[in-house]
Amino acid sequence: MPTLTTSRRVALALFSAAAAALLFTGCVGNPVEDLVNQGVEDAVEGATGGEVELGGELPADFPPSIPLLEGTVSVAAGSGGGQGWVVVIQTTSSDPVAEASAQLESAGFTRQADVSGATSAAAAYSDAEYVVLLAADGENLSYTVSAASQ
């Protein structure tokens, strides 16, 4: 059986946390949602050594140079080593990727790629320190941030 590298384990754990939060946001009663959120947080924190907040605040080591669109943070997860983060924000923006893109460009990031569809959009940005992938589906905007290769 193949083994997962640490970076793949971190990516898988962060993706799992984001997916779980999106699935359970607004779909489950509060007591069950609290139990699920705590279980996901504990699982990801145990796998990565990083911190996870579902419906919470940004990890303490989230890079302040990355501007975030206003809204409610539904998922915030970090790898624990300052190498990767996932943040999902519920926003009322009519075009969250365009607004977040404008913020990143104003902060000195350069667009690397973009994709748009009927109901979703994505864009990739980078600067000397970070790579940021934006993805939106309806009112949920996700930021996947990783340290740039040196």
Legacy VTK file of the C-alpha trace (Angstrom):
# vtk DataFile Version 3.0
C-alpha trace
ASCII
DATASET POLYDATA
POINTS 150 float
0.000 0.000 0.000
1.469 3.403 -0.933
2.197 5.832 1.881
1.155 9.464 1.851
3.762 12.166 2.135
3.315 14.731 4.880
2.291 17.412 2.397
-0.336 15.124 0.848
-1.667 14.237 4.299
-1.919 17.946 5.129
-3.668 18.721 1.834
-6.086 15.817 2.310
-6.862 16.852 5.880
-7.427 20.490 4.914
-9.635 19.479 1.990
-11.631 17.150 4.240
-12.201 19.931 6.759
-13.407 22.321 4.069
-15.682 19.705 2.492
-17.184 18.719 5.834
-17.895 22.322 6.747
-19.565 23.020 3.411
-21.712 19.904 3.734
-22.850 20.649 7.266
-23.257 24.434 7.125
-26.920 25.124 7.681
-27.941 21.513 6.989
-27.840 19.977 10.464
-29.255 20.992 13.831
-26.891 22.773 16.185
-26.105 19.932 18.654
-25.225 17.507 15.860
-23.370 20.202 13.940
-21.300 21.022 17.028
-20.349 17.357 17.483
-19.452 16.945 13.797
-17.438 20.163 13.770
-15.512 19.149 16.891
-14.813 15.692 15.423
-13.540 17.169 12.159
-11.429 19.735 14.020
-9.891 17.040 16.240
-9.197 14.716 13.286
-7.496 17.386 11.188
-5.534 18.778 14.123
-4.350 15.263 14.986
-3.312 14.506 11.388
-1.557 17.780 10.691
-0.552 19.277 14.002
-2.285 22.430 12.761
-5.293 24.240 14.086
-8.779 24.051 12.594
-11.816 26.202 13.252
-15.182 25.370 11.720
-17.351 28.449 11.933
-14.587 30.289 13.681
-11.574 32.485 13.414
-8.469 32.433 11.273
-5.462 30.426 12.456
-3.036 32.634 14.378
-0.360 32.115 11.706
-2.568 33.007 8.706
-0.569 35.467 6.574
-1.738 39.051 7.145
-0.549 39.983 3.634
-3.470 38.049 2.119
-6.619 40.181 2.052
-9.880 38.326 2.670
-13.316 39.231 1.381
-15.763 40.326 4.057
-18.157 37.661 5.262
-18.557 34.898 7.804
-15.670 32.461 8.202
-17.194 28.961 8.044
-13.876 27.058 7.871
-10.357 28.086 8.817
-7.563 25.537 8.881
-3.789 25.673 8.958
-1.131 23.020 8.452
0.619 23.836 11.702
3.944 24.631 10.099
2.964 27.882 8.426
2.997 26.187 5.017
-0.690 25.981 4.113
-4.145 27.227 5.020
-7.741 26.827 3.842
-10.333 29.482 4.594
-13.970 29.317 3.480
-16.021 32.487 3.742
-19.764 32.867 3.310
-20.267 36.144 1.490
-23.125 38.141 0.043
-21.008 39.288 -2.899
-22.564 38.816 -6.327
-19.123 37.976 -7.766
-16.839 36.880 -4.918
-13.943 35.700 -7.109
-13.818 39.031 -8.959
-13.897 41.013 -5.701
-11.291 38.805 -4.008
-9.154 38.962 -7.169
-9.214 42.749 -7.106
-8.135 42.709 -3.446
-5.252 40.330 -4.174
-4.091 42.379 -7.175
-4.169 45.536 -5.032
-1.994 43.705 -2.491
0.618 42.930 -5.165
-0.409 39.424 -6.222
-0.225 38.395 -9.892
-2.951 36.378 -11.623
-1.646 33.018 -12.825
-4.856 31.402 -14.118
-8.624 31.618 -13.959
-11.610 29.439 -14.798
-15.291 30.281 -14.750
-18.431 28.277 -15.275
-22.165 28.785 -15.074
-22.323 28.645 -11.268
-18.703 28.568 -10.111
-15.406 30.344 -10.703
-11.772 29.953 -9.704
-8.552 31.940 -10.004
-4.931 31.419 -8.984
-2.629 34.192 -7.769
0.908 34.348 -6.470
3.515 36.684 -5.075
7.048 36.013 -3.853
5.778 34.349 -0.649
2.416 32.681 -1.354
0.228 30.966 -3.920
-3.498 31.610 -3.464
-6.263 29.621 -5.155
-9.705 31.226 -5.035
-12.785 29.125 -5.725
-16.424 30.131 -5.411
-19.644 28.234 -5.668
-22.633 30.388 -4.871
-22.113 32.277 -1.633
-19.082 30.248 -0.486
-15.619 31.542 -1.375
-12.611 29.409 -0.512
-9.003 30.506 -0.259
-6.390 27.758 -0.446
-3.042 29.292 0.462
0.385 27.665 0.321
3.910 28.908 0.685
5.509 29.631 -2.678
8.315 27.338 -3.777
11.656 28.905 -2.996
LINES 1 151
150 0 1 2 3 4 5 6 7 8 9 10 11 12 13 14 15 16 17 18 19 20 21 22 23 24 25 26 27 28 29 30 31 32 33 34 35 36 37 38 39 40 41 42 43 44 45 46 47 48 49 50 51 52 53 54 55 56 57 58 59 60 61 62 63 64 65 66 67 68 69 70 71 72 73 74 75 76 77 78 79 80 81 82 83 84 85 86 87 88 89 90 91 92 93 94 95 96 97 98 99 100 101 102 103 104 105 106 107 108 109 110 111 112 113 114 115 116 117 118 119 120 121 122 123 124 125 126 127 128 129 130 131 132 133 134 135 136 137 138 139 140 141 142 143 144 145 146 147 148 149
